[in-house]
Amino acid sequence: MDYLHIAAPVIITILGFVLAYQFVDPAPPDHIRMSTGQKQGAYYLFARRYQEIFRGEGVELELVESAGSIENIKLLDEGLVDVAFVQGGLSGASRSGGLYSLGSFYYEPLWLFLRSDIDAGRISGLIGKRIAVGAEGSGTQALALQLLGINRVDGSNTRLVPLNDQQSAEALVNGKVDAAFFVASPKSQVVGRLLVSDSVRLLSFERAEAYTKIHRFLSRVVLPAGIVNMGLDLPPEDKVLLAATANLVGTGDLHPALIDLLIYAGRKVHGDGGWFERRDQFPTPEFADFPLSEDARSFYNRGPSFLQRYLPFWAATQLDRLKVMLLPLFALMIPLFKIMPSLYRWRMRSRIYPWYREVLAIDRRAYDSDANLDIDDALTRLSRIEREVANIRVPLSFTEELYDLRLHISMVRERLESPRKVS
């Protein structure tokens, strides 16, 4: 069986496939590292949920603990992690300039807890007190020092104590500090503990609007009365808070498919909203402190692709990578398959038509009186041609043309064997 008429377009298509494959994006890695902050903090708790989603999609998300946002930025700059939670307002801490935001994922309220016996209604009233400002390398410390600074509270007139969230809470409850700053989700265990403690109270930022004008990355949010515990009426009145946003920040070489997966996971984890967020408000490209990744911007504009909505991540990713090959492949395959029937007919007829050349030559010499045709030699040649033609194999659809050839051979033989010479 002759496969050439099929093999030729297939070979050309495969060559086109190989050529187009050179332009396909590389496959996403199946392992990335995320810096999360302290283990008892909200970053880590949320990252664990991301990890579960990634595991279900066949990607390992390795969690790396750190002191907080400042250290996370350092790890990103040094290429030790691929993505990290970073508190809004800290883009200036990056030394590389090659980091990109994937968007804001939830509000991170600034909580300023005071001991119940401290009579202060504003930050400026804390001059001379002992204030826990967050651990070295944390976003809490960076923001606390900014707000203290514009209220003229600094190390020259106040004792500023660098403690992590857990240490700050213990020191506040035990009377070792008078106030403590926390930048954390209300789901944080530390914040939850302090909100129900009788020995501390939460400061309401009465000048929150002014703070948001000075620091554009901050938002004014309200903790509604009773939301912590309706039965105990906690808090007893609305509390106005300041909030940054938690951003996911990645390196410039983070694979586009993983950017999509991170935002997709963010929607599953944060999309229902919370005490301060509306449903489906986050993730959002708004409030991005670092330059927004173009791949992230594209995802926010179009949403998940059709493939991502209905297929597992790995399958959608592979098909999405290969879509660049579809156009050149169709461009090759459509004309190829159009010419295949013609090519097939040509291949079949090429088995039959060459014999007509010899038969026609004998027939013409038989009509030519000057040709001195050797009848016996001509009949011998016709017999040889007839034997060769009898061995030709063609599909049934071409047998008519084969029998036409054999009929014409018989007609020439009859003319040669006729007792009357044709002149």
CORSUL-V838969 format. One record per residue. N is the residue number from 1. RES is the residue in three letters. OMEGA is omega in whole degrees, -180 to 180 (999 if undefined). Layout:
# CORSUL-V838969
N:RES:OMEGA / N:RES:OMEGA
This chain:
# CORSUL-V838969
1:MET:-177 / 2:ASP:-178 / 3:TYR:-173 / 4:LEU:-178 / 5:HIS:176 / 6:ILE:-175 / 7:ALA:-176 / 8:ALA:179 / 9:PRO:179 / 10:VAL:180 / 11:ILE:179 / 12:ILE:179 / 13:THR:179 / 14:ILE:178 / 15:LEU:176 / 16:GLY:178 / 17:PHE:-180 / 18:VAL:180 / 19:LEU:-179 / 20:ALA:-178 / 21:TYR:180 / 22:GLN:-177 / 23:PHE:180 / 24:VAL:177 / 25:ASP:177 / 26:PRO:180 / 27:ALA:178 / 28:PRO:177 / 29:PRO:179 / 30:ASP:179 / 31:HIS:174 / 32:ILE:-178 / 33:ARG:179 / 34:MET:176 / 35:SER:-166 / 36:THR:-172 / 37:GLY:-177 / 38:GLN:-174 / 39:LYS:-179 / 40:GLN:-177 / 41:GLY:-177 / 42:ALA:179 / 43:TYR:-177 / 44:TYR:-180 / 45:LEU:179 / 46:PHE:-179 / 47:ALA:177 / 48:ARG:178 / 49:ARG:175 / 50:TYR:-178 / 51:GLN:180 / 52:GLU:179 / 53:ILE:179 / 54:PHE:-180 / 55:ARG:178 / 56:GLY:179 / 57:GLU:176 / 58:GLY:179 / 59:VAL:179 / 60:GLU:177 / 61:LEU:-179 / 62:GLU:-178 / 63:LEU:-179 / 64:VAL:179 / 65:GLU:179 / 66:SER:178 / 67:ALA:-179 / 68:GLY:-170 / 69:SER:-178 / 70:ILE:178 / 71:GLU:177 / 72:ASN:179 / 73:ILE:179 / 74:LYS:179 / 75:LEU:177 / 76:LEU:179 / 77:ASP:-178 / 78:GLU:179 / 79:GLY:-178 / 80:LEU:174 / 81:VAL:-178 / 82:ASP:-177 / 83:VAL:-178 / 84:ALA:169 / 85:PHE:-180 / 86:VAL:178 / 87:GLN:179 / 88:GLY:177 / 89:GLY:-174 / 90:LEU:-178 / 91:SER:180 / 92:GLY:-179 / 93:ALA:-180 / 94:SER:179 / 95:ARG:-173 / 96:SER:-176 / 97:GLY:-178 / 98:GLY:-180 / 99:LEU:-176 / 100:TYR:178 / 101:SER:172 / 102:LEU:179 / 103:GLY:176 / 104:SER:-170 / 105:PHE:173 / 106:TYR:176 / 107:TYR:173 / 108:GLU:-178 / 109:PRO:171 / 110:LEU:180 / 111:TRP:174 / 112:LEU:-180 / 113:PHE:177 / 114:LEU:170 / 115:ARG:-174 / 116:SER:-177 / 117:ASP:178 / 118:ILE:-178 / 119:ASP:179 / 120:ALA:180 / 121:GLY:-179 / 122:ARG:178 / 123:ILE:-179 / 124:SER:178 / 125:GLY:-179 / 126:LEU:178 / 127:ILE:179 / 128:GLY:-180 / 129:LYS:175 / 130:ARG:-173 / 131:ILE:172 / 132:ALA:-172 / 133:VAL:180 / 134:GLY:-177 / 135:ALA:174 / 136:GLU:-180 / 137:GLY:-179 / 138:SER:174 / 139:GLY:178 / 140:THR:-179 / 141:GLN:-179 / 142:ALA:-179 / 143:LEU:179 / 144:ALA:-180 / 145:LEU:177 / 146:GLN:-178 / 147:LEU:177 / 148:LEU:-177 / 149:GLY:-178 / 150:ILE:173 / 151:ASN:178 / 152:ARG:174 / 153:VAL:-179 / 154:ASP:-176 / 155:GLY:-180 / 156:SER:-178 / 157:ASN:-176 / 158:THR:177 / 159:ARG:-180 / 160:LEU:-173 / 161:VAL:178 / 162:PRO:180 / 163:LEU:174 / 164:ASN:-174 / 165:ASP:-178 / 166:GLN:-180 / 167:GLN:179 / 168:SER:-180 / 169:ALA:179 / 170:GLU:-179 / 171:ALA:-180 / 172:LEU:-179 / 173:VAL:-178 / 174:ASN:176 / 175:GLY:-180 / 176:LYS:171 / 177:VAL:-178 / 178:ASP:-179 / 179:ALA:-180 / 180:ALA:176 / 181:PHE:173 / 182:PHE:169 / 183:VAL:-172 / 184:ALA:173 / 185:SER:176 / 186:PRO:177 / 187:LYS:178 / 188:SER:-180 / 189:GLN:-178 / 190:VAL:180 / 191:VAL:179 / 192:GLY:179 / 193:ARG:-177 / 194:LEU:-179 / 195:LEU:-179 / 196:VAL:-179 / 197:SER:178 / 198:ASP:-173 / 199:SER:-180 / 200:VAL:176 / 201:ARG:-177 / 202:LEU:179 / 203:LEU:174 / 204:SER:-178 / 205:PHE:-178 / 206:GLU:179 / 207:ARG:-177 / 208:ALA:-178 / 209:GLU:179 / 210:ALA:179 / 211:TYR:-179 / 212:THR:177 / 213:LYS:180 / 214:ILE:180 / 215:HIS:-172 / 216:ARG:180 / 217:PHE:179 / 218:LEU:176 / 219:SER:176 / 220:ARG:178 / 221:VAL:-177 / 222:VAL:173 / 223:LEU:-174 / 224:PRO:177 / 225:ALA:176 / 226:GLY:-174 / 227:ILE:180 / 228:VAL:180 / 229:ASN:-179 / 230:MET:-177 / 231:GLY:-179 / 232:LEU:-180 / 233:ASP:180 / 234:LEU:-12 / 235:PRO:-177 / 236:PRO:177 / 237:GLU:178 / 238:ASP:177 / 239:LYS:178 / 240:VAL:-178 / 241:LEU:170 / 242:LEU:-179 / 243:ALA:165 / 244:ALA:174 / 245:THR:175 / 246:ALA:179 / 247:ASN:166 / 248:LEU:-178 / 249:VAL:-179 / 250:GLY:176 / 251:THR:-177 / 252:GLY:-178 / 253:ASP:176 / 254:LEU:-173 / 255:HIS:-179 / 256:PRO:-180 / 257:ALA:178 / 258:LEU:174 / 259:ILE:177 / 260:ASP:-177 / 261:LEU:179 / 262:LEU:179 / 263:ILE:177 / 264:TYR:178 / 265:ALA:178 / 266:GLY:178 / 267:ARG:179 / 268:LYS:-176 / 269:VAL:-172 / 270:HIS:-172 / 271:GLY:-179 / 272:ASP:-179 / 273:GLY:-178 / 274:GLY:-179 / 275:TRP:-176 / 276:PHE:-176 / 277:GLU:172 / 278:ARG:175 / 279:ARG:179 / 280:ASP:176 / 281:GLN:-179 / 282:PHE:-2 / 283:PRO:-178 / 284:THR:175 / 285:PRO:178 / 286:GLU:177 / 287:PHE:-180 / 288:ALA:-177 / 289:ASP:174 / 290:PHE:175 / 291:PRO:-178 / 292:LEU:178 / 293:SER:179 / 294:GLU:177 / 295:ASP:176 / 296:ALA:179 / 297:ARG:179 / 298:SER:180 / 299:PHE:179 / 300:TYR:-178 / 301:ASN:-174 / 302:ARG:-175 / 303:GLY:179 / 304:PRO:178 / 305:SER:179 / 306:PHE:-179 / 307:LEU:-178 / 308:GLN:-180 / 309:ARG:-170 / 310:TYR:-178 / 311:LEU:172 / 312:PRO:-175 / 313:PHE:-176 / 314:TRP:-179 / 315:ALA:179 / 316:ALA:-179 / 317:THR:-179 / 318:GLN:180 / 319:LEU:179 / 320:ASP:178 / 321:ARG:-174 / 322:LEU:-177 / 323:LYS:179 / 324:VAL:-178 / 325:MET:-172 / 326:LEU:-176 / 327:LEU:179 / 328:PRO:179 / 329:LEU:177 / 330:PHE:179 / 331:ALA:177 / 332:LEU:-170 / 333:MET:-177 / 334:ILE:178 / 335:PRO:180 / 336:LEU:-179 / 337:PHE:174 / 338:LYS:-178 / 339:ILE:-179 / 340:MET:178 / 341:PRO:179 / 342:SER:178 / 343:LEU:180 / 344:TYR:179 / 345:ARG:180 / 346:TRP:180 / 347:ARG:-179 / 348:MET:-179 / 349:ARG:179 / 350:SER:176 / 351:ARG:-174 / 352:ILE:-169 / 353:TYR:180 / 354:PRO:-179 / 355:TRP:179 / 356:TYR:-179 / 357:ARG:180 / 358:GLU:-180 / 359:VAL:180 / 360:LEU:180 / 361:ALA:178 / 362:ILE:-178 / 363:ASP:-179 / 364:ARG:179 / 365:ARG:178 / 366:ALA:178 / 367:TYR:-175 / 368:ASP:-177 / 369:SER:-180 / 370:ASP:-173 / 371:ALA:-178 / 372:ASN:-177 / 373:LEU:173 / 374:ASP:-173 / 375:ILE:-179 / 376:ASP:179 / 377:ASP:180 / 378:ALA:179 / 379:LEU:177 / 380:THR:179 / 381:ARG:179 / 382:LEU:178 / 383:SER:178 / 384:ARG:179 / 385:ILE:-178 / 386:GLU:177 / 387:ARG:179 / 388:GLU:-179 / 389:VAL:-180 / 390:ALA:-179 / 391:ASN:180 / 392:ILE:177 / 393:ARG:177 / 394:VAL:175 / 395:PRO:-178 / 396:LEU:-177 / 397:SER:-179 / 398:PHE:-179 / 399:THR:179 / 400:GLU:180 / 401:GLU:178 / 402:LEU:-180 / 403:TYR:174 / 404:ASP:179 / 405:LEU:-180 / 406:ARG:177 / 407:LEU:180 / 408:HIS:176 / 409:ILE:179 / 410:SER:180 / 411:MET:179 / 412:VAL:179 / 413:ARG:180 / 414:GLU:-180 / 415:ARG:-180 / 416:LEU:-177 / 417:GLU:-179 / 418:SER:-179 / 419:PRO:-180 / 420:ARG:-178 / 421:LYS:179 / 422:VAL:-179 / 423:SER:999
